[in-house]
Amino acid sequence: MVSYFQAIVLGLLQGFSELFPISSLGHSVLIPMLLRWNIDQSSDAFLSFLVLTHLSTALVLLGFFWRDWVAIVSGVLRSLAARQIKTEDTYAKIGWLIVVSTIPAGILGILFEQRLKDLFSAADIIATALILNGIALYGVEWLRKRHAEEGAYDDQKLAGMSWSKSVVIGVAQCLALIPGFSRTGMTIAGGLVSGLSHDNAARYSFLLATPIILAAAVLKVPDLFANGATGLPTALVGAVCSAASAYLSVRFLLRYFETRTLTPFAIYCFVAGCLALVLIRL
């Protein structure tokens, strides 16, 4: 069982680390282990707790970008009615790009659910993945500084992204199925590799996160009630804390990526992963 104090800490941590490119799952698993909390992290109850905090983060994103989502859903519906995506229909194209980017992680998540679940008890693997997450972020920034122009968020530029590039971002997101790799980090990295600016890549990453987190919640939240909803009160406390930190995080990051890069997060992940490996072996 998760205590109320632990729920608050994990909730605040999840909302913060889900949107920062530092891996929410990695931190949610490593920190309880390092603090020697008596939590069965491979149990359905703990996974459901994590999913509920993820759900609150997704709802924050949905509320924050509600105008974008109204335009995107309307555009997708228009394209379905017309049976084509018109060149001038910017939001229809963005909507279908998000669908395409979501497919790879959705398929792999379903096919390898149990194997991925087993990784939650492998602290050394998670710490190693966190190190690799940092290396990947730094590598993308090192490659990118040689070319590509920056610029403010632009719907037309985002809609101009090719289908193949949306697949690249979707494949990059698949790495985040492994705890220690950041969904935000990998999708922003995939966007940068595809030629997007930091601002465009971050906005696309936040939009892309919403449907896949909601889908995971639909599958897992009912597990909270499997044992008489005994873990529901603490899970709700964690969800509220997660929502609060997620709201503050998305506001900060949208401003941050207007002028800055992934490099500080890359360094943090590398150092934190190395430190975690050392502490695990003590």
C-alpha positions in Angstrom: 0.0 0.0 0.0 1.1 3.6 -0.7 0.8 6.0 2.3 -0.6 9.5 2.0 2.9 11.0 2.4 4.3 8.7 -0.3 1.3 9.5 -2.6 2.0 13.2 -2.3 5.7 12.8 -3.1 5.1 10.4 -6.0 2.2 12.6 -7.3 4.3 15.8 -7.3 7.2 13.8 -8.8 5.0 12.3 -11.6 3.5 15.5 -12.7 6.9 17.2 -12.8 8.9 14.4 -14.4 6.2 13.3 -16.9 6.6 16.6 -18.8 10.2 17.3 -18.1 12.4 15.1 -20.3 13.7 13.1 -17.4 11.4 10.0 -17.3 8.5 9.9 -14.9 8.4 6.1 -14.7 12.1 5.9 -14.1 11.9 8.3 -11.1 8.7 6.8 -9.8 10.4 3.4 -9.6 13.9 4.4 -8.6 13.1 6.9 -5.8 10.9 4.5 -3.8 13.7 1.8 -4.1 16.4 4.2 -3.1 14.4 5.5 -0.1 13.7 1.8 0.9 9.9 2.3 0.8 8.1 -0.9 1.3 6.0 -0.8 -1.9 5.5 -3.7 -4.3 6.2 -1.8 -7.5 5.3 -4.7 -9.7 1.8 -5.0 -8.3 -1.3 -4.1 -10.2 -2.3 -1.7 -7.4 1.0 0.3 -7.7 0.8 0.4 -11.5 -2.8 1.5 -11.3 -1.7 4.3 -8.9 0.8 5.4 -11.4 -1.8 5.3 -14.2 -4.2 7.5 -12.2 -1.5 10.1 -11.6 -0.7 9.9 -15.4 -4.4 10.4 -16.1 -4.5 13.6 -14.1 -1.5 14.8 -16.1 -3.3 14.0 -19.3 -6.3 15.9 -18.2 -4.1 18.9 -17.4 -2.7 18.8 -20.9 -6.1 18.4 -22.4 -7.3 21.5 -20.5 -4.2 23.5 -21.2 -4.4 22.9 -25.0 -8.2 22.7 -25.2 -8.3 25.2 -28.0 -5.8 23.1 -30.0 -7.8 20.0 -29.4 -11.1 21.5 -30.4 -9.5 22.6 -33.7 -7.7 19.2 -34.2 -10.8 17.1 -33.5 -12.9 19.4 -35.7 -10.3 19.0 -38.5 -10.2 15.2 -38.2 -14.0 15.1 -38.4 -14.0 17.3 -41.5 -11.4 15.1 -43.1 -13.5 12.0 -42.4 -16.6 13.6 -43.8 -14.7 14.7 -46.9 -12.8 11.4 -47.1 -9.6 13.4 -47.7 -7.2 15.7 -45.9 -7.3 19.0 -47.7 -4.0 20.8 -48.1 -5.3 24.0 -46.5 -6.8 22.1 -43.5 -3.9 22.5 -41.1 -5.6 21.0 -38.0 -6.8 17.9 -39.8 -3.3 17.2 -40.9 -2.0 17.7 -37.3 -4.6 15.4 -36.0 -3.7 12.6 -38.3 0.0 13.1 -37.7 -0.7 12.6 -34.0 -2.7 9.4 -34.8 0.2 8.1 -36.9 2.8 8.9 -34.2 0.6 7.2 -31.6 0.3 3.8 -33.4 3.9 2.4 -32.8 3.9 2.8 -29.0 0.3 1.7 -28.8 1.0 -1.6 -30.6 4.2 -2.4 -28.7 2.6 -1.5 -25.4 -0.1 -4.0 -25.9 2.2 -6.8 -27.3 4.8 -6.5 -24.6 2.8 -5.3 -21.7 3.9 -8.1 -19.3 7.5 -7.9 -20.2 7.6 -4.2 -19.8 5.8 -4.6 -16.4 8.6 -6.9 -15.2 11.1 -4.1 -15.8 9.5 -2.1 -12.9 11.5 -4.3 -10.4 14.8 -4.1 -12.3 16.4 -1.0 -10.8 19.7 -1.4 -12.5 18.1 -1.6 -15.9 16.0 1.5 -15.2 19.1 3.4 -14.0 21.0 2.4 -17.1 18.1 3.5 -19.3 18.1 6.9 -17.6 21.8 7.2 -18.5 21.1 6.3 -22.1 18.2 8.8 -22.1 20.7 11.5 -21.2 23.2 10.4 -23.8 20.4 10.3 -26.5 19.2 13.9 -25.6 22.7 15.2 -25.6 23.5 13.5 -28.9 20.4 14.9 -30.6 21.4 18.4 -29.5 25.0 18.0 -30.6 23.8 16.9 -34.1 21.1 19.6 -34.3 23.3 22.6 -33.6 25.0 22.1 -36.9 21.9 22.7 -38.9 18.1 23.6 -38.7 16.6 26.9 -37.8 14.8 27.8 -34.6 11.4 29.5 -34.6 8.3 30.1 -32.6 5.5 27.5 -32.6 3.8 27.6 -36.0 0.8 25.4 -36.9 1.5 25.5 -40.6 5.1 24.3 -40.1 3.9 21.5 -37.8 1.2 20.5 -40.3 3.9 20.5 -43.1 5.7 17.6 -41.4 5.7 14.5 -43.5 4.1 11.2 -42.6 7.4 9.5 -42.4 8.7 12.0 -39.9 5.6 11.5 -37.7 6.5 7.8 -37.8 10.0 8.6 -36.7 8.6 10.5 -33.7 6.3 7.6 -32.9 9.1 5.1 -33.0 11.2 7.4 -30.7 8.2 7.4 -28.3 8.4 3.6 -28.1 11.7 3.9 -26.2 9.7 5.5 -23.4 7.9 2.2 -22.8 11.1 1.3 -21.0 11.2 3.0 -17.5 14.2 5.3 -17.6 13.6 6.7 -21.0 11.5 9.9 -21.1 8.4 10.1 -23.3 8.8 13.8 -23.5 12.5 13.6 -24.1 12.3 11.0 -26.9 9.4 12.7 -28.7 11.1 16.1 -28.6 14.3 14.4 -29.8 12.4 12.7 -32.6 10.8 16.1 -33.5 14.2 17.8 -33.6 15.7 15.0 -35.8 12.7 15.6 -38.1 13.6 19.2 -38.5 11.2 20.9 -36.0 12.2 23.7 -33.8 12.4 23.1 -30.0 9.2 25.0 -29.5 7.3 23.1 -32.2 8.8 19.8 -31.0 7.8 20.4 -27.4 4.2 21.4 -28.3 3.8 18.3 -30.5 5.2 16.2 -27.7 2.6 17.5 -25.3 -0.2 17.0 -27.7 1.0 13.5 -28.6 1.2 12.5 -24.9 -2.5 13.1 -24.2 -4.2 10.3 -26.2 -1.7 7.6 -25.3 -1.8 8.4 -21.6 -5.6 8.5 -21.7 -5.7 5.2 -23.5 -3.5 3.6 -20.8 -5.7 5.0 -18.1 -8.9 3.5 -19.7 -7.2 0.1 -19.5 -5.7 0.3 -16.0 -7.7 2.7 -13.8 -10.5 0.0 -13.3 -7.8 -2.1 -11.6 -8.0 0.3 -8.7 -11.4 -1.2 -7.9 -10.3 -4.8 -8.2 -9.7 -5.2 -4.5 -12.5 -3.1 -3.1 -10.9 0.2 -4.1 -8.6 0.1 -1.1 -6.0 2.1 -2.8 -8.3 4.7 -4.3 -8.0 7.4 -1.6 -4.2 7.6 -1.7 -4.3 7.4 -5.5 -6.7 10.4 -5.7 -4.3 12.4 -3.4 -1.5 11.5 -5.7 -3.5 12.4 -8.8 -4.3 15.9 -7.4 -0.7 16.5 -6.6 0.3 15.3 -10.0 -2.2 17.7 -11.7 -0.8 20.6 -9.8 2.8 20.0 -10.6 2.0 19.1 -14.3 0.2 22.5 -14.7 3.2 24.4 -13.4 5.6 22.3 -15.5 3.8 22.7 -18.8 3.7 26.5 -18.3 7.4 26.6 -17.5 8.5 24.3 -20.3 6.6 26.1 -23.1 8.5 29.2 -22.2 11.8 27.4 -21.7 11.8 25.7 -25.1 11.3 29.1 -26.9 15.0 29.8 -26.3 16.7 26.8 -24.7 17.6 23.2 -25.3 17.6 19.7 -23.9 21.2 19.8 -22.8 20.6 20.5 -19.1 18.2 17.6 -18.9 20.6 15.4 -20.7 23.3 16.1 -18.2 20.9 15.6 -15.3 19.7 12.2 -16.5 23.3 11.0 -17.1 24.4 12.1 -13.6 21.2 10.9 -11.9 21.4 7.5 -13.6 25.1 7.0 -12.6 24.3 8.0 -9.0 21.4 5.6 -8.9 23.5 2.7 -10.1 26.1 3.4 -7.3 23.4 3.7 -4.6 21.6 0.5 -5.8 24.8 -1.5 -5.2 25.5 -0.1 -1.7 
